[in-house]
Amino acid sequence: MIMSDEERDIDIESDDDNDSDTGAQSSRHANTQNFTQAEKRAHHNALERKRRDHIKESFTSLREAVPTLKGEKASRAQILKKTTECIQVMRRKIQANQKDVEDIKKQNAILEQQIRMLEEAKKGYVIDPNEYQQLNQEYQASAADSSDGDEQDFSRRSKKMKTSYQT
């Protein structure tokens, strides 16, 4: 059987619309073959309207998910552009936060070592001044590293603990 381009488009749309089982697909496909040309066109129009509505709803959801667009009117191009910008900003924030977490973990390890050394000193053990000096320098370098870079200086970075204990 030879199909016109229009009939093929309708069949393609019908096939694309069905996501689940093949039984329903074949019964729908058989039903569309019995349609008149006007019914096929109406079916195609309904499928196309459903597709456009789905895209429109998706853009609306996307617009509402982006803080700078929430409640605003925006074209689809603006929605895509602002969404891309939002994702890039979020990625930079995630990277900065991951760097902060790593810096804090390093500082915690150094502070834990300092605590152990101080506890040993309290018990009467002798602390090697060179070892303490090296540990203190590592801590100071770690604190300096965390405030370097082009990233925004977060208030929590300036609240990092510094020790001034010297033997």
Rosetta blueprint (number, residue, H / E / L):
1 M L
2 I L
3 M L
4 S L
5 D H
6 E H
7 E H
8 R H
9 D H
10 I H
11 D H
12 I H
13 E H
14 S H
15 D H
16 D H
17 D H
18 N L
19 D L
20 S L
21 D L
22 T H
23 G H
24 A H
25 Q H
26 S H
27 S H
28 R H
29 H H
30 A H
31 N H
32 T H
33 Q H
34 N L
35 F L
36 T L
37 Q H
38 A H
39 E H
40 K H
41 R H
42 A H
43 H H
44 H H
45 N H
46 A H
47 L H
48 E H
49 R H
50 K H
51 R H
52 R H
53 D H
54 H H
55 I H
56 K H
57 E H
58 S H
59 F H
60 T H
61 S H
62 L H
63 R H
64 E H
65 A H
66 V L
67 P L
68 T L
69 L L
70 K L
71 G L
72 E L
73 K L
74 A L
75 S L
76 R H
77 A H
78 Q H
79 I H
80 L H
81 K H
82 K H
83 T H
84 T H
85 E H
86 C H
87 I H
88 Q H
89 V H
90 M H
91 R H
92 R H
93 K H
94 I H
95 Q H
96 A H
97 N H
98 Q H
99 K H
100 D H
101 V H
102 E H
103 D H
104 I H
105 K H
106 K H
107 Q H
108 N H
109 A H
110 I H
111 L H
112 E H
113 Q H
114 Q H
115 I H
116 R H
117 M H
118 L H
119 E H
120 E H
121 A H
122 K H
123 K L
124 G L
125 Y L
126 V L
127 I L
128 D L
129 P H
130 N H
131 E H
132 Y H
133 Q H
134 Q H
135 L H
136 N H
137 Q H
138 E H
139 Y H
140 Q H
141 A H
142 S H
143 A H
144 A H
145 D H
146 S H
147 S H
148 D L
149 G L
150 D L
151 E L
152 Q L
153 D L
154 F L
155 S H
156 R H
157 R H
158 S H
159 K L
160 K L
161 M L
162 K L
163 T L
164 S L
165 Y L
166 Q L
167 T L
